């Protein structure tokens, strides 16, 4: 019997990511919500109007409660806002890792690596990991099939490097971080999620942040994740009914298909929409609407052309369905 997932409960709250993908396909921890359900139950997952809410983040201990809708405990995490992706990511990596090691064994770990707590390190077959520092004492480290972690990189768990991703030489990746499928990562990254096919390929800091799919962050770019006065960060966004206090730490939320020029400096609590090209000699605005080209409107034909150019660099093409989603969002954006 197929599992039906619906995002009626959290679609609006998870903007900008749900502008361009179903909430079931948001990656948190090692896997997406959809992938977690498929692996934990062995059943086919379908999308529908009525079913199990994608707000639930399923894991080995909790999915029976979620499935039956009975005895839901306070330990179950629910995903309602995009910043919760980085807030819950460390927890999610640990839960996903427990499922992996319960079913399988790691590929051999090369003796060229310097490892701490090797039993908490899992490397998929086909991954290339040589001359790397891996410290799993504070949490597990997962490295996916076909991924490459180059020499001199330092990983401090909990960390997930997903299928086909590349972590470049000398990168420092701290706990709570997920590098999505076919991403390129470097510099300093802490408690952040890069969705699939995105690049933060050079020096600069990314922390307490979520970056969508098919994004590129230019060399030397960094975000602040703490206000100068150490006050709480509050997101006051047009699509939310009221401001939301998210605590002391919040960096960058960036929707799909965005690009930031070299040396871009993002303020604490920045929120970037879908398909934005960010370039400015000063700090960009903290809230940047969908389809922004600097401080002006990103023409739709040009936006699609640029997306196709970026996708071709990783051997992918923009599908008709993806184009229709972007077109619908574009006209909604400028009909307001």
C-alpha positions as CSV (number, residue, x, y, z in Angstrom):
1,X,0.0,0.0,0.0
2,X,1.4,3.4,-1.0
3,X,2.0,6.1,1.6
4,X,0.3,9.4,0.7
5,X,2.1,12.6,1.7
6,X,0.5,16.0,1.8
7,X,2.1,19.4,2.4
8,X,-1.1,21.3,3.2
9,X,0.0,21.8,6.7
10,X,3.5,23.3,6.0
11,X,3.6,24.4,2.3
12,X,3.1,28.1,3.1
13,X,5.4,28.2,6.0
14,X,8.3,26.5,4.1
15,X,8.4,29.2,1.4
16,X,10.7,29.8,-0.6
17,X,11.5,26.1,-0.9
18,X,7.9,25.0,-1.5
19,X,7.6,27.5,-4.3
20,X,9.6,25.1,-6.5
21,X,9.3,21.7,-4.9
22,X,7.0,19.7,-2.8
23,X,7.8,19.7,0.9
24,X,8.3,15.9,0.7
25,X,11.5,16.6,-1.3
26,X,13.2,18.9,1.2
27,X,16.4,17.4,2.4
28,X,17.0,17.4,6.2
29,X,19.6,15.2,7.7
30,X,20.9,12.7,5.2
31,X,17.7,12.1,3.2
32,X,14.6,13.9,2.0
33,X,11.3,13.5,3.8
34,X,10.1,11.3,0.9
35,X,13.3,9.2,1.0
36,X,12.9,8.7,4.8
37,X,9.4,7.3,4.4
38,X,10.4,5.0,1.5
39,X,13.4,3.5,3.5
40,X,11.7,3.2,6.8
41,X,8.5,1.5,5.5
42,X,9.6,-0.1,2.3
43,X,6.5,1.3,0.7
44,X,5.9,3.5,-2.4
45,X,5.4,7.2,-1.6
46,X,2.9,9.3,-3.5
47,X,1.8,12.9,-3.2
48,X,-1.8,13.8,-2.6
49,X,-4.2,16.3,-1.0
50,X,-5.0,14.0,1.9
51,X,-2.5,11.8,3.7
52,X,0.3,12.0,6.2
53,X,1.6,15.6,6.7
54,X,5.1,16.3,5.4
55,X,5.5,18.4,8.6
56,X,6.5,15.1,10.4
57,X,10.2,14.2,10.1
58,X,10.1,10.4,10.2
59,X,12.8,8.3,11.8
60,X,13.2,4.7,13.0
61,X,11.8,5.3,16.5
62,X,8.8,7.4,15.6
63,X,7.4,6.4,12.2
64,X,4.9,3.9,13.6
65,X,3.4,6.7,15.7
66,X,3.3,9.0,12.7
67,X,1.8,6.3,10.5
68,X,-1.0,5.4,12.9
69,X,-1.6,8.9,14.2
70,X,-1.7,7.6,17.8
71,X,0.5,8.3,20.8
72,X,2.4,11.1,19.1
73,X,5.2,12.0,21.5
74,X,6.9,15.4,22.1
75,X,10.1,13.9,20.7
76,X,8.8,13.9,17.1
77,X,10.1,16.9,15.2
78,X,7.7,18.9,12.9
79,X,8.9,21.0,10.1
80,X,6.9,24.2,9.6
81,X,9.5,26.9,8.8
82,X,12.7,26.9,6.6
83,X,15.0,27.9,9.5
84,X,13.9,24.7,11.3
85,X,15.8,22.8,8.6
86,X,19.1,23.9,10.1
87,X,17.8,23.9,13.7
88,X,16.8,20.2,13.4
89,X,19.5,19.1,11.0
90,X,21.9,17.7,13.6
91,X,19.1,15.7,15.2
92,X,18.0,14.4,11.7
93,X,21.5,13.4,10.7
94,X,21.8,11.3,13.9
95,X,18.5,9.6,13.4
96,X,19.2,8.9,9.7
97,X,22.6,7.5,10.5
98,X,21.1,5.1,13.1
99,X,18.9,3.7,10.4
100,X,21.9,3.2,8.0
101,X,24.1,1.4,10.5
102,X,21.2,-0.8,11.6
103,X,21.0,-2.3,8.1
104,X,24.5,-2.0,6.5
105,X,28.2,-1.7,7.0
106,X,30.5,1.0,5.9
107,X,33.0,0.5,3.0
108,X,36.6,0.3,4.3
109,X,38.1,3.5,5.4
110,X,41.4,4.3,3.9
111,X,44.5,4.4,6.2
112,X,45.5,7.7,4.7
113,X,42.7,9.4,6.7
114,X,43.0,10.5,10.3
115,X,39.9,9.4,12.1
116,X,38.4,9.7,15.6
117,X,35.6,7.3,16.6
118,X,35.7,5.3,13.4
119,X,32.6,3.3,14.3
120,X,30.6,6.4,13.8
121,X,31.9,7.0,10.3
122,X,30.0,5.5,7.3
123,X,31.4,5.7,3.8
124,X,29.3,4.4,0.8
125,X,31.0,2.3,-1.9
126,X,32.5,4.5,-4.7
127,X,33.2,7.5,-2.5
128,X,36.8,8.9,-2.7
129,X,38.1,9.9,0.7
130,X,41.9,10.2,1.1
131,X,44.1,12.3,3.5
132,X,41.1,13.7,5.3
133,X,40.6,14.5,9.0
134,X,37.3,13.0,10.3
135,X,36.2,13.5,13.9
136,X,33.0,11.6,14.7
137,X,33.4,11.9,18.5
138,X,30.6,14.4,18.8
139,X,28.4,12.9,16.1
140,X,28.4,10.6,13.1
141,X,29.8,11.3,9.7
142,X,28.2,10.0,6.5
143,X,29.8,10.1,3.0
144,X,27.6,9.1,0.1
145,X,28.3,7.1,-3.0
146,X,30.4,8.8,-5.6
147,X,31.2,11.7,-3.3
148,X,34.8,13.0,-3.1
149,X,36.3,14.6,0.0
150,X,39.7,16.0,-1.0
151,X,42.9,16.0,1.0
152,X,43.2,18.3,3.9
153,X,39.5,18.7,4.4
154,X,38.3,18.5,8.0
155,X,34.9,17.0,9.0
156,X,33.5,17.2,12.5
157,X,30.3,15.4,12.9
158,X,27.4,15.2,12.8
159,X,27.9,15.7,9.1
160,X,26.4,14.3,5.9
161,X,28.1,14.5,2.5
162,X,25.6,13.2,0.1
163,X,25.9,11.3,-3.2
164,X,28.2,12.8,-5.8
165,X,29.1,15.8,-3.7
166,X,32.6,17.3,-3.6
167,X,34.3,18.8,-0.6
168,X,37.3,20.7,-1.7
169,X,40.8,20.8,-0.2
170,X,41.1,22.4,3.2
171,X,37.4,22.8,3.7
172,X,36.3,22.9,7.4
173,X,32.9,21.4,7.9
174,X,31.4,21.5,11.3
175,X,28.5,19.6,13.0
176,X,24.9,19.9,11.9
177,X,25.9,20.3,8.2
178,X,24.5,18.5,5.2
179,X,26.1,18.9,1.7
180,X,23.4,17.7,-0.7
181,X,23.7,15.6,-3.8
182,X,26.2,16.8,-6.4
183,X,27.0,20.0,-4.4
184,X,30.5,21.5,-4.3
185,X,31.6,22.8,-0.9
186,X,34.6,24.6,0.5
187,X,35.5,27.3,3.1
188,X,34.0,27.2,6.5
189,X,30.5,25.6,6.9
190,X,28.7,25.1,10.1
191,X,25.2,23.9,10.9
192,X,24.0,24.5,7.4
193,X,22.2,22.6,4.6
194,X,23.0,22.9,1.0
195,X,20.3,21.3,-1.1
196,X,21.2,19.3,-4.2
197,X,23.3,20.7,-7.1
198,X,24.4,23.9,-5.3
199,X,27.9,25.3,-4.9
200,X,29.7,27.1,-2.1
201,X,33.0,26.2,-3.7
202,X,35.4,28.8,-2.3
203,X,36.5,30.4,1.0
204,X,33.9,32.3,3.1
205,X,31.6,31.4,5.9
206,X,28.2,29.8,5.8
207,X,26.5,29.1,9.1
208,X,23.0,28.4,10.5
209,X,21.7,28.5,7.0
210,X,19.8,26.7,4.3
211,X,20.7,27.1,0.6
212,X,18.2,25.7,-2.0
213,X,18.9,23.7,-5.2
214,X,20.9,25.0,-8.1
215,X,22.4,27.9,-6.2
216,X,25.9,29.3,-6.5
217,X,27.6,31.4,-3.8
218,X,30.6,33.4,-5.1
219,X,34.1,33.3,-3.8
220,X,34.7,35.1,-0.5
221,X,31.0,35.4,0.3
222,X,29.9,35.0,3.9
223,X,26.8,35.4,6.1
224,X,26.4,36.7,9.6
225,X,24.5,34.3,11.9
226,X,24.5,36.5,15.1
227,X,23.4,40.1,15.6
228,X,25.9,42.5,16.9
229,X,23.9,43.2,20.0
230,X,23.3,39.4,20.5
231,X,19.5,39.9,20.4
232,X,17.2,37.3,19.1
233,X,16.7,37.1,15.3
234,X,13.1,37.7,14.2
235,X,11.8,36.9,10.7
236,X,9.1,39.3,9.6
237,X,8.1,38.0,6.2
238,X,5.2,39.0,3.9
239,X,3.7,35.5,3.6
240,X,3.6,34.9,7.4
241,X,0.7,36.1,9.6
242,X,3.1,37.5,12.3
243,X,6.8,37.8,13.0
244,X,8.6,34.7,14.2
245,X,11.4,34.7,16.8
246,X,14.0,32.0,15.9
247,X,16.5,32.5,18.7
248,X,20.1,33.8,18.7
249,X,21.4,32.1,15.6
250,X,20.0,32.5,12.1
251,X,22.1,33.1,8.9
252,X,20.9,32.8,5.3
253,X,17.7,31.3,3.8
254,X,18.1,31.1,0.0
255,X,15.5,29.7,-2.4
256,X,16.3,27.6,-5.5
257,X,18.1,28.9,-8.6
258,X,19.9,31.8,-6.8
259,X,23.4,33.2,-7.4
260,X,25.5,35.6,-5.3
261,X,28.5,37.5,-6.7
262,X,32.0,37.3,-5.2
263,X,32.4,38.8,-1.7
264,X,28.7,39.1,-1.0
265,X,28.1,39.7,2.7
266,X,24.7,38.6,4.0
267,X,23.2,40.1,7.1
268,X,21.9,38.0,10.0
269,X,18.5,36.5,9.2
270,X,18.6,37.1,5.4
271,X,15.8,35.7,3.4
272,X,16.2,35.3,-0.3
273,X,13.5,34.2,-2.7
274,X,13.6,32.0,-5.8
275,X,15.8,32.8,-8.8
276,X,17.6,35.9,-7.6
277,X,20.9,37.2,-8.9
278,X,22.6,39.1,-6.0
279,X,25.3,41.6,-6.6
280,X,25.9,44.8,-4.6
281,X,28.9,46.7,-3.3
282,X,27.2,47.0,0.1
283,X,25.1,44.5,2.1
284,X,22.2,43.1,0.1
285,X,18.7,43.7,1.6
286,X,17.8,41.2,4.3
287,X,14.6,40.3,2.4
288,X,15.0,39.8,-1.4
289,X,11.8,38.9,-3.4
290,X,11.6,36.2,-6.0
291,X,13.1,37.0,-9.4
292,X,15.3,39.8,-8.4
293,X,18.2,41.0,-10.6
294,X,20.2,43.2,-8.3
295,X,17.6,45.8,-7.3
296,X,15.5,45.3,-10.4
297,X,13.2,42.7,-12.0
298,X,14.8,39.5,-13.5
299,X,13.3,39.1,-17.0
300,X,11.8,35.7,-17.3
301,X,13.4,34.6,-20.6
302,X,16.8,35.7,-19.2
303,X,16.2,33.9,-15.9
304,X,15.4,30.6,-17.8
305,X,18.5,31.0,-20.0
306,X,20.7,31.5,-17.0
307,X,19.2,28.5,-15.2
308,X,19.8,26.3,-18.2
309,X,23.4,27.5,-18.4
310,X,24.0,26.5,-14.8
311,X,22.3,23.2,-15.1
312,X,24.2,22.3,-18.2
313,X,27.5,22.6,-16.2
314,X,26.3,19.5,-14.2
315,X,24.9,17.6,-17.2
316,X,21.3,18.4,-16.4
317,X,18.5,20.2,-18.3
318,X,15.4,22.2,-17.1
319,X,12.3,20.0,-17.5
320,X,9.0,21.2,-18.9
321,X,7.4,20.7,-15.5
322,X,10.1,22.8,-13.8
323,X,9.7,25.6,-16.3
324,X,5.9,25.6,-15.8
325,X,6.4,25.9,-12.0
326,X,8.8,28.9,-12.5
327,X,6.5,30.5,-15.0
328,X,3.5,30.3,-12.7
329,X,5.5,31.7,-9.8
330,X,6.9,34.5,-12.0
331,X,3.4,35.7,-13.0
332,X,2.1,35.5,-9.5
333,X,5.1,37.5,-8.3
334,X,4.5,40.4,-10.7
335,X,0.7,40.3,-10.7
336,X,0.7,41.6,-7.1
